[in-house]
Amino acid sequence: MGLFKPNIRKLKAKKDVEGLIKALGDWSVQWEAVRALGEIGEPAVEHLIKALDDSDKDVREYAVRALGEIGNARAVEGLIKALDDSYWLVRRDAVEELGKIGDERAVEHLIKALDDSEWRVRLKAVEALGKIGDARAVEGLIKALDDSDKDVRENAVRALGKIGDARAVEGLIKALDDSNEDVRENAVGALGKIGDARAVEGLIKALDDSNEWVRRWAVIALGGVGNARAVEGLIKALDDSYWLVRRDAVEELGKIGDPRAFDALSELVHDESRGVREAARDALRRIKSSDAYKPYRIQQARKYEYLHRYEDAAEIYEEFGMLEDARRVRELARKPKVEVTIDPELLKEKIEEIIGSEVEIEKLKSDVKILESSKIMVEMVEMSYQKTIKTEYFLDKLKLLESYTEGMSERLTNEINIFRRFMKEELFEYVDEKHKVDVRRFCKKLLDIWITEVLRG
């Protein structure tokens, strides 16, 4: 540029666009020249687009910056052209300026930039696409979740969260296993923004993450989903070692108001953290004021009766002023235990007939709950072969079976829930011929899991 520094003020006053473009190559005045060209605006655009072919890479780079300052439709066309520049800094700056302008015409070109050989260009591309927020970018951003650079992956996750398209859910679930904790944290946050129930299992898994912020965001995301399975995950998070995770889980459960969390929350009123204790008290007040609380607790009392937990049942009845019921179950507690009349030998024969192999008779004899639950499952299998089968019969048996198998494996619980859902969603009052095979398969699978875990465990 010579010995003398260009006088940007004079060049701007004279609207000497060519002089200002030449000044873009002088490091001492580059930014002043960019701003001056930006203020001149429209008359400078064609000259700047021409400058994108200059042999000096600095001129090309700052021409891109000046086009970004102008930001009109013709400037956008020039910036799109610059995405093919041989110098990575020019490409990076073109992507960044397009993101600032936010013109949707650039989206397809920015998606293409996600495959750039330079990671810094790819990074600016995911940032730009996130700012524009166009759903056309979703597939490309999902692909970017596998990028070799952690910053690209992290910003791709953020962009997908901002766009909020449900197509990203599977990719974001996969990102929960990313080696970088920032990627995992942002993936959890993105899933929370989308709020798709498909993410629940992955979010529950994230509750075991080594990073407490990942766990915190997982809790908040589960609260956003708020379905029954999410509530189970939030109850699990109440045992977290980090008090903020416990507090967040308490708060989310309070917002949802599901009475199934009542017992677990009751234990946290004595938590070592004051914040957790206060949040637990507030959550319990919310749940108690919900319409679902009383029916749930009374149903729980009936269940305790069935399990012979008479004192627990009595306390619930007293809570709602049902003093006659409280007195009745306390009297039951004082009565001598009635021996079970199920014949274990006969039951053993029936089980072996169904499964085609032997079971241990001693285990079968050892526990009333084992005898009762095995009887229920054998009856269900036998009923599945009957000519007329009522859907209600199996729903009642599953409810009864659940009370006997409480506390057993997640596998058994899940199978009971799947069976119940099938009966409710797929069938009418009676099971037709088409569905009898499925019902039979469910019954046998339940029995098989139960035998593996109880009689052969």
Contacts in CASP RR format, 6 or more apart in sequence:
PFRMAT RR
TARGET T0000
AUTHOR 0000-0000-0000
METHOD contacts of the structure
MODEL  1
MGLFKPNIRKLKAKKDVEGLIKALGDWSVQWEAVRALGEIGEPAVEHLIK
ALDDSDKDVREYAVRALGEIGNARAVEGLIKALDDSYWLVRRDAVEELGK
IGDERAVEHLIKALDDSEWRVRLKAVEALGKIGDARAVEGLIKALDDSDK
DVRENAVRALGKIGDARAVEGLIKALDDSNEDVRENAVGALGKIGDARAV
EGLIKALDDSNEWVRRWAVIALGGVGNARAVEGLIKALDDSYWLVRRDAV
EELGKIGDPRAFDALSELVHDESRGVREAARDALRRIKSSDAYKPYRIQQ
ARKYEYLHRYEDAAEIYEEFGMLEDARRVRELARKPKVEVTIDPELLKEK
IEEIIGSEVEIEKLKSDVKILESSKIMVEMVEMSYQKTIKTEYFLDKLKL
LESYTEGMSERLTNEINIFRRFMKEELFEYVDEKHKVDVRRFCKKLLDIW
ITEVLRG
1 22 0 8 1.000
1 23 0 8 1.000
1 25 0 8 1.000
1 26 0 8 1.000
5 26 0 8 1.000
5 28 0 8 1.000
5 29 0 8 1.000
6 19 0 8 1.000
6 22 0 8 1.000
6 23 0 8 1.000
6 26 0 8 1.000
6 29 0 8 1.000
6 33 0 8 1.000
8 20 0 8 1.000
8 23 0 8 1.000
8 29 0 8 1.000
8 32 0 8 1.000
8 33 0 8 1.000
8 36 0 8 1.000
10 16 0 8 1.000
11 19 0 8 1.000
11 20 0 8 1.000
11 23 0 8 1.000
11 33 0 8 1.000
11 36 0 8 1.000
12 20 0 8 1.000
12 36 0 8 1.000
12 39 0 8 1.000
12 40 0 8 1.000
15 40 0 8 1.000
15 43 0 8 1.000
17 37 0 8 1.000
17 40 0 8 1.000
17 43 0 8 1.000
17 44 0 8 1.000
17 47 0 8 1.000
18 47 0 8 1.000
20 33 0 8 1.000
20 36 0 8 1.000
20 37 0 8 1.000
20 40 0 8 1.000
20 44 0 8 1.000
21 33 0 8 1.000
21 37 0 8 1.000
21 44 0 8 1.000
21 47 0 8 1.000
21 48 0 8 1.000
21 51 0 8 1.000
21 59 0 8 1.000
21 63 0 8 1.000
22 59 0 8 1.000
23 29 0 8 1.000
23 30 0 8 1.000
23 32 0 8 1.000
23 33 0 8 1.000
24 30 0 8 1.000
24 33 0 8 1.000
24 34 0 8 1.000
24 51 0 8 1.000
24 58 0 8 1.000
24 59 0 8 1.000
24 62 0 8 1.000
24 63 0 8 1.000
24 66 0 8 1.000
25 56 0 8 1.000
25 58 0 8 1.000
25 59 0 8 1.000
25 62 0 8 1.000
26 33 0 8 1.000
27 58 0 8 1.000
30 58 0 8 1.000
30 62 0 8 1.000
31 62 0 8 1.000
31 65 0 8 1.000
33 62 0 8 1.000
33 66 0 8 1.000
34 62 0 8 1.000
34 65 0 8 1.000
34 66 0 8 1.000
34 69 0 8 1.000
35 69 0 8 1.000
37 44 0 8 1.000
37 48 0 8 1.000
37 66 0 8 1.000
37 69 0 8 1.000
37 70 0 8 1.000
38 44 0 8 1.000
38 66 0 8 1.000
38 68 0 8 1.000
38 69 0 8 1.000
38 70 0 8 1.000
39 69 0 8 1.000
41 69 0 8 1.000
41 70 0 8 1.000
41 72 0 8 1.000
42 70 0 8 1.000
42 72 0 8 1.000
42 74 0 8 1.000
44 66 0 8 1.000
44 70 0 8 1.000
45 67 0 8 1.000
45 70 0 8 1.000
45 72 0 8 1.000
45 74 0 8 1.000
45 75 0 8 1.000
46 74 0 8 1.000
48 63 0 8 1.000
48 66 0 8 1.000
48 67 0 8 1.000
48 70 0 8 1.000
48 75 0 8 1.000
48 78 0 8 1.000
49 63 0 8 1.000
49 67 0 8 1.000
49 74 0 8 1.000
49 77 0 8 1.000
49 78 0 8 1.000
49 81 0 8 1.000
51 59 0 8 1.000
51 60 0 8 1.000
51 63 0 8 1.000
52 60 0 8 1.000
52 63 0 8 1.000
52 64 0 8 1.000
52 78 0 8 1.000
52 81 0 8 1.000
52 82 0 8 1.000
52 85 0 8 1.000
52 90 0 8 1.000
53 60 0 8 1.000
54 60 0 8 1.000
54 63 0 8 1.000
57 87 0 8 1.000
57 89 0 8 1.000
57 90 0 8 1.000
60 82 0 8 1.000
60 85 0 8 1.000
60 87 0 8 1.000
60 90 0 8 1.000
61 87 0 8 1.000
61 89 0 8 1.000
61 90 0 8 1.000
61 93 0 8 1.000
64 79 0 8 1.000
64 82 0 8 1.000
64 90 0 8 1.000
64 93 0 8 1.000
64 94 0 8 1.000
64 97 0 8 1.000
65 93 0 8 1.000
65 97 0 8 1.000
67 75 0 8 1.000
67 78 0 8 1.000
67 79 0 8 1.000
67 82 0 8 1.000
67 97 0 8 1.000
68 75 0 8 1.000
68 79 0 8 1.000
68 97 0 8 1.000
68 100 0 8 1.000
68 101 0 8 1.000
71 97 0 8 1.000
71 101 0 8 1.000
73 103 0 8 1.000
75 101 0 8 1.000
76 98 0 8 1.000
76 101 0 8 1.000
76 103 0 8 1.000
76 105 0 8 1.000
76 106 0 8 1.000
79 94 0 8 1.000
79 97 0 8 1.000
79 98 0 8 1.000
79 101 0 8 1.000
79 106 0 8 1.000
80 94 0 8 1.000
80 98 0 8 1.000
80 105 0 8 1.000
80 106 0 8 1.000
80 109 0 8 1.000
82 90 0 8 1.000
82 91 0 8 1.000
82 93 0 8 1.000
82 94 0 8 1.000
83 91 0 8 1.000
83 94 0 8 1.000
83 95 0 8 1.000
83 109 0 8 1.000
83 112 0 8 1.000
83 113 0 8 1.000
84 91 0 8 1.000
85 91 0 8 1.000
85 94 0 8 1.000
88 116 0 8 1.000
88 117 0 8 1.000
88 118 0 8 1.000
88 120 0 8 1.000
88 121 0 8 1.000
91 113 0 8 1.000
91 116 0 8 1.000
91 118 0 8 1.000
91 121 0 8 1.000
92 118 0 8 1.000
92 120 0 8 1.000
92 121 0 8 1.000
92 124 0 8 1.000
95 110 0 8 1.000
95 113 0 8 1.000
95 121 0 8 1.000
95 124 0 8 1.000
95 125 0 8 1.000
95 128 0 8 1.000
96 124 0 8 1.000
96 127 0 8 1.000
96 128 0 8 1.000
98 106 0 8 1.000
98 109 0 8 1.000
98 110 0 8 1.000
98 128 0 8 1.000
99 106 0 8 1.000
99 110 0 8 1.000
99 127 0 8 1.000
99 128 0 8 1.000
99 131 0 8 1.000
99 132 0 8 1.000
100 131 0 8 1.000
102 128 0 8 1.000
102 131 0 8 1.000
102 132 0 8 1.000
103 132 0 8 1.000
104 132 0 8 1.000
104 134 0 8 1.000
106 128 0 8 1.000
106 132 0 8 1.000
107 129 0 8 1.000
107 132 0 8 1.000
107 134 0 8 1.000
107 136 0 8 1.000
107 137 0 8 1.000
108 136 0 8 1.000
110 125 0 8 1.000
110 128 0 8 1.000
110 129 0 8 1.000
110 132 0 8 1.000
110 137 0 8 1.000
111 125 0 8 1.000
111 129 0 8 1.000
111 136 0 8 1.000
111 137 0 8 1.000
111 140 0 8 1.000
113 121 0 8 1.000
113 122 0 8 1.000
113 124 0 8 1.000
113 125 0 8 1.000
114 122 0 8 1.000
114 125 0 8 1.000
114 126 0 8 1.000
114 129 0 8 1.000
114 140 0 8 1.000
114 141 0 8 1.000
114 143 0 8 1.000
114 144 0 8 1.000
115 122 0 8 1.000
116 122 0 8 1.000
116 125 0 8 1.000
119 147 0 8 1.000
119 148 0 8 1.000
119 149 0 8 1.000
119 151 0 8 1.000
119 152 0 8 1.000
122 144 0 8 1.000
122 147 0 8 1.000
122 149 0 8 1.000
122 152 0 8 1.000
123 149 0 8 1.000
123 151 0 8 1.000
123 152 0 8 1.000
123 155 0 8 1.000
126 141 0 8 1.000
126 144 0 8 1.000
126 152 0 8 1.000
126 155 0 8 1.000
126 156 0 8 1.000
126 158 0 8 1.000
126 159 0 8 1.000
127 155 0 8 1.000
127 159 0 8 1.000
129 137 0 8 1.000
129 141 0 8 1.000
129 159 0 8 1.000
130 137 0 8 1.000
130 141 0 8 1.000
130 155 0 8 1.000
130 158 0 8 1.000
130 159 0 8 1.000
130 162 0 8 1.000
130 163 0 8 1.000
133 159 0 8 1.000
133 162 0 8 1.000
133 163 0 8 1.000
134 163 0 8 1.000
135 163 0 8 1.000
135 165 0 8 1.000
137 159 0 8 1.000
137 163 0 8 1.000
138 160 0 8 1.000
138 163 0 8 1.000
138 165 0 8 1.000
138 167 0 8 1.000
138 168 0 8 1.000
139 167 0 8 1.000
141 156 0 8 1.000
141 159 0 8 1.000
141 160 0 8 1.000
141 163 0 8 1.000
141 168 0 8 1.000
142 156 0 8 1.000
142 160 0 8 1.000
142 167 0 8 1.000
142 168 0 8 1.000
142 171 0 8 1.000
144 152 0 8 1.000
144 153 0 8 1.000
144 156 0 8 1.000
145 153 0 8 1.000
145 156 0 8 1.000
145 157 0 8 1.000
145 160 0 8 1.000
145 171 0 8 1.000
145 172 0 8 1.000
145 174 0 8 1.000
145 175 0 8 1.000
146 153 0 8 1.000
147 153 0 8 1.000
147 156 0 8 1.000
150 178 0 8 1.000
150 179 0 8 1.000
150 180 0 8 1.000
150 182 0 8 1.000
150 183 0 8 1.000
153 175 0 8 1.000
153 178 0 8 1.000
153 180 0 8 1.000
153 183 0 8 1.000
154 180 0 8 1.000
154 182 0 8 1.000
154 183 0 8 1.000
154 186 0 8 1.000
157 172 0 8 1.000
157 175 0 8 1.000
157 183 0 8 1.000
157 186 0 8 1.000
157 187 0 8 1.000
157 190 0 8 1.000
158 186 0 8 1.000
158 190 0 8 1.000
160 168 0 8 1.000
160 172 0 8 1.000
160 190 0 8 1.000
161 168 0 8 1.000
161 172 0 8 1.000
161 189 0 8 1.000
161 190 0 8 1.000
161 193 0 8 1.000
161 194 0 8 1.000
162 193 0 8 1.000
164 190 0 8 1.000
164 193 0 8 1.000
164 194 0 8 1.000
165 194 0 8 1.000
166 194 0 8 1.000
166 196 0 8 1.000
168 190 0 8 1.000
168 194 0 8 1.000
169 191 0 8 1.000
169 194 0 8 1.000
169 196 0 8 1.000
169 198 0 8 1.000
169 199 0 8 1.000
170 198 0 8 1.000
172 187 0 8 1.000
172 190 0 8 1.000
172 191 0 8 1.000
172 194 0 8 1.000
172 199 0 8 1.000
173 187 0 8 1.000
173 191 0 8 1.000
173 198 0 8 1.000
173 199 0 8 1.000
173 202 0 8 1.000
175 183 0 8 1.000
175 184 0 8 1.000
175 187 0 8 1.000
176 184 0 8 1.000
176 187 0 8 1.000
176 188 0 8 1.000
176 191 0 8 1.000
176 202 0 8 1.000
176 203 0 8 1.000
176 205 0 8 1.000
176 206 0 8 1.000
177 184 0 8 1.000
178 184 0 8 1.000
178 187 0 8 1.000
181 209 0 8 1.000
181 210 0 8 1.000
181 211 0 8 1.000
181 213 0 8 1.000
181 214 0 8 1.000
184 206 0 8 1.000
184 209 0 8 1.000
184 211 0 8 1.000
184 214 0 8 1.000
185 211 0 8 1.000
185 213 0 8 1.000
185 214 0 8 1.000
185 217 0 8 1.000
188 203 0 8 1.000
188 206 0 8 1.000
188 214 0 8 1.000
188 217 0 8 1.000
188 218 0 8 1.000
188 221 0 8 1.000
189 217 0 8 1.000
189 220 0 8 1.000
189 221 0 8 1.000
191 199 0 8 1.000
191 203 0 8 1.000
191 221 0 8 1.000
192 199 0 8 1.000
192 203 0 8 1.000
192 217 0 8 1.000
192 220 0 8 1.000
192 221 0 8 1.000
192 224 0 8 1.000
192 225 0 8 1.000
195 221 0 8 1.000
195 224 0 8 1.000
195 225 0 8 1.000
196 225 0 8 1.000
197 225 0 8 1.000
197 227 0 8 1.000
197 229 0 8 1.000
197 230 0 8 1.000
199 221 0 8 1.000
199 225 0 8 1.000
200 222 0 8 1.000
200 225 0 8 1.000
200 227 0 8 1.000
200 229 0 8 1.000
200 230 0 8 1.000
201 229 0 8 1.000
203 218 0 8 1.000
203 221 0 8 1.000
203 222 0 8 1.000
203 225 0 8 1.000
203 230 0 8 1.000
203 233 0 8 1.000
204 218 0 8 1.000
204 222 0 8 1.000
204 229 0 8 1.000
204 232 0 8 1.000
204 233 0 8 1.000
204 236 0 8 1.000
206 214 0 8 1.000
206 215 0 8 1.000
206 217 0 8 1.000
206 218 0 8 1.000
207 215 0 8 1.000
207 218 0 8 1.000
207 219 0 8 1.000
207 233 0 8 1.000
207 236 0 8 1.000
207 237 0 8 1.000
207 240 0 8 1.000
208 215 0 8 1.000
209 215 0 8 1.000
209 218 0 8 1.000
212 242 0 8 1.000
212 244 0 8 1.000
212 245 0 8 1.000
215 237 0 8 1.000
215 240 0 8 1.000
215 242 0 8 1.000
215 245 0 8 1.000
216 242 0 8 1.000
216 244 0 8 1.000
216 245 0 8 1.000
216 248 0 8 1.000
218 237 0 8 1.000
219 234 0 8 1.000
219 237 0 8 1.000
219 245 0 8 1.000
219 248 0 8 1.000
219 249 0 8 1.000
219 252 0 8 1.000
220 248 0 8 1.000
220 252 0 8 1.000
222 230 0 8 1.000
222 233 0 8 1.000
222 234 0 8 1.000
222 237 0 8 1.000
222 252 0 8 1.000
223 230 0 8 1.000
223 234 0 8 1.000
223 252 0 8 1.000
223 255 0 8 1.000
223 256 0 8 1.000
224 230 0 8 1.000
224 252 0 8 1.000
226 256 0 8 1.000
228 258 0 8 1.000
228 260 0 8 1.000
230 256 0 8 1.000
231 253 0 8 1.000
231 256 0 8 1.000
231 258 0 8 1.000
231 260 0 8 1.000
231 261 0 8 1.000
234 249 0 8 1.000
234 252 0 8 1.000
234 253 0 8 1.000
234 256 0 8 1.000
234 261 0 8 1.000
235 249 0 8 1.000
235 253 0 8 1.000
235 260 0 8 1.000
235 261 0 8 1.000
235 264 0 8 1.000
237 245 0 8 1.000
237 246 0 8 1.000
237 248 0 8 1.000
237 249 0 8 1.000
238 246 0 8 1.000
238 249 0 8 1.000
238 250 0 8 1.000
238 253 0 8 1.000
238 264 0 8 1.000
238 265 0 8 1.000
238 267 0 8 1.000
238 268 0 8 1.000
239 246 0 8 1.000
240 246 0 8 1.000
240 249 0 8 1.000
243 271 0 8 1.000
243 272 0 8 1.000
243 273 0 8 1.000
243 275 0 8 1.000
243 276 0 8 1.000
246 268 0 8 1.000
246 271 0 8 1.000
246 273 0 8 1.000
246 276 0 8 1.000
247 273 0 8 1.000
247 275 0 8 1.000
247 276 0 8 1.000
247 279 0 8 1.000
250 265 0 8 1.000
250 268 0 8 1.000
250 276 0 8 1.000
250 279 0 8 1.000
250 280 0 8 1.000
250 283 0 8 1.000
251 279 0 8 1.000
251 282 0 8 1.000
251 283 0 8 1.000
253 261 0 8 1.000
253 265 0 8 1.000
253 283 0 8 1.000
253 287 0 8 1.000
254 261 0 8 1.000
254 265 0 8 1.000
254 282 0 8 1.000
254 283 0 8 1.000
254 286 0 8 1.000
254 287 0 8 1.000
255 286 0 8 1.000
257 283 0 8 1.000
257 286 0 8 1.000
257 287 0 8 1.000
257 290 0 8 1.000
257 292 0 8 1.000
258 287 0 8 1.000
258 292 0 8 1.000
259 287 0 8 1.000
259 290 0 8 1.000
259 292 0 8 1.000
259 293 0 8 1.000
259 296 0 8 1.000
259 297 0 8 1.000
260 296 0 8 1.000
261 283 0 8 1.000
261 287 0 8 1.000
262 284 0 8 1.000
262 287 0 8 1.000
262 293 0 8 1.000
262 296 0 8 1.000
262 297 0 8 1.000
265 280 0 8 1.000
265 283 0 8 1.000
265 284 0 8 1.000
265 287 0 8 1.000
266 280 0 8 1.000
266 284 0 8 1.000
268 276 0 8 1.000
268 277 0 8 1.000
268 279 0 8 1.000
268 280 0 8 1.000
269 277 0 8 1.000
269 280 0 8 1.000
269 281 0 8 1.000
269 284 0 8 1.000
270 277 0 8 1.000
271 277 0 8 1.000
271 280 0 8 1.000
287 293 0 8 1.000
294 320 0 8 1.000
297 316 0 8 1.000
297 319 0 8 1.000
297 320 0 8 1.000
298 316 0 8 1.000
298 317 0 8 1.000
298 320 0 8 1.000
298 322 0 8 1.000
300 316 0 8 1.000
301 312 0 8 1.000
301 313 0 8 1.000
301 316 0 8 1.000
301 317 0 8 1.000
301 325 0 8 1.000
302 313 0 8 1.000
303 403 0 8 1.000
304 310 0 8 1.000
304 312 0 8 1.000
304 313 0 8 1.000
304 316 0 8 1.000
305 313 0 8 1.000
305 329 0 8 1.000
305 332 0 8 1.000
306 400 0 8 1.000
306 403 0 8 1.000
307 403 0 8 1.000
307 406 0 8 1.000
310 329 0 8 1.000
310 330 0 8 1.000
310 332 0 8 1.000
310 333 0 8 1.000
311 330 0 8 1.000
311 333 0 8 1.000
313 325 0 8 1.000
313 326 0 8 1.000
313 329 0 8 1.000
314 325 0 8 1.000
314 326 0 8 1.000
314 329 0 8 1.000
314 330 0 8 1.000
314 333 0 8 1.000
315 326 0 8 1.000
317 323 0 8 1.000
317 325 0 8 1.000
317 326 0 8 1.000
317 329 0 8 1.000
318 326 0 8 1.000
340 368 0 8 1.000
340 371 0 8 1.000
340 372 0 8 1.000
342 371 0 8 1.000
342 372 0 8 1.000
342 375 0 8 1.000
344 361 0 8 1.000
344 364 0 8 1.000
344 365 0 8 1.000
344 371 0 8 1.000
345 361 0 8 1.000
347 364 0 8 1.000
347 371 0 8 1.000
347 374 0 8 1.000
347 375 0 8 1.000
347 378 0 8 1.000
348 359 0 8 1.000
348 361 0 8 1.000
348 364 0 8 1.000
350 378 0 8 1.000
350 382 0 8 1.000
351 359 0 8 1.000
351 374 0 8 1.000
351 378 0 8 1.000
351 447 0 8 1.000
351 451 0 8 1.000
352 358 0 8 1.000
352 359 0 8 1.000
354 378 0 8 1.000
354 381 0 8 1.000
354 444 0 8 1.000
354 447 0 8 1.000
355 444 0 8 1.000
355 447 0 8 1.000
355 448 0 8 1.000
355 451 0 8 1.000
359 451 0 8 1.000
359 455 0 8 1.000
359 456 0 8 1.000
360 455 0 8 1.000
360 456 0 8 1.000
363 370 0 8 1.000
363 454 0 8 1.000
363 455 0 8 1.000
364 370 0 8 1.000
364 371 0 8 1.000
364 374 0 8 1.000
364 455 0 8 1.000
365 371 0 8 1.000
369 404 0 8 1.000
370 454 0 8 1.000
370 455 0 8 1.000
372 404 0 8 1.000
373 401 0 8 1.000
373 404 0 8 1.000
373 405 0 8 1.000
373 450 0 8 1.000
374 450 0 8 1.000
376 397 0 8 1.000
376 400 0 8 1.000
376 401 0 8 1.000
376 404 0 8 1.000
377 401 0 8 1.000
377 443 0 8 1.000
377 446 0 8 1.000
377 447 0 8 1.000
377 450 0 8 1.000
378 447 0 8 1.000
379 397 0 8 1.000
380 394 0 8 1.000
380 397 0 8 1.000
380 443 0 8 1.000
380 446 0 8 1.000
381 440 0 8 1.000
381 443 0 8 1.000
381 444 0 8 1.000
381 447 0 8 1.000
383 389 0 8 1.000
383 393 0 8 1.000
383 394 0 8 1.000
383 443 0 8 1.000
384 436 0 8 1.000
384 439 0 8 1.000
384 440 0 8 1.000
384 443 0 8 1.000
385 440 0 8 1.000
388 430 0 8 1.000
389 430 0 8 1.000
389 431 0 8 1.000
389 436 0 8 1.000
389 439 0 8 1.000
390 429 0 8 1.000
390 430 0 8 1.000
390 431 0 8 1.000
391 423 0 8 1.000
391 427 0 8 1.000
391 428 0 8 1.000
391 429 0 8 1.000
391 430 0 8 1.000
391 431 0 8 1.000
392 429 0 8 1.000
394 419 0 8 1.000
394 423 0 8 1.000
394 431 0 8 1.000
394 439 0 8 1.000
395 420 0 8 1.000
395 423 0 8 1.000
395 424 0 8 1.000
398 416 0 8 1.000
398 419 0 8 1.000
398 420 0 8 1.000
398 423 0 8 1.000
401 416 0 8 1.000
401 446 0 8 1.000
402 413 0 8 1.000
402 416 0 8 1.000
405 412 0 8 1.000
405 413 0 8 1.000
405 416 0 8 1.000
405 450 0 8 1.000
407 413 0 8 1.000
408 453 0 8 1.000
408 454 0 8 1.000
409 449 0 8 1.000
409 453 0 8 1.000
411 449 0 8 1.000
411 453 0 8 1.000
412 446 0 8 1.000
412 449 0 8 1.000
412 450 0 8 1.000
412 453 0 8 1.000
415 442 0 8 1.000
415 445 0 8 1.000
415 446 0 8 1.000
415 449 0 8 1.000
416 446 0 8 1.000
418 442 0 8 1.000
419 442 0 8 1.000
419 446 0 8 1.000
422 438 0 8 1.000
422 442 0 8 1.000
423 439 0 8 1.000
426 435 0 8 1.000
426 438 0 8 1.000
427 435 0 8 1.000
431 439 0 8 1.000
END
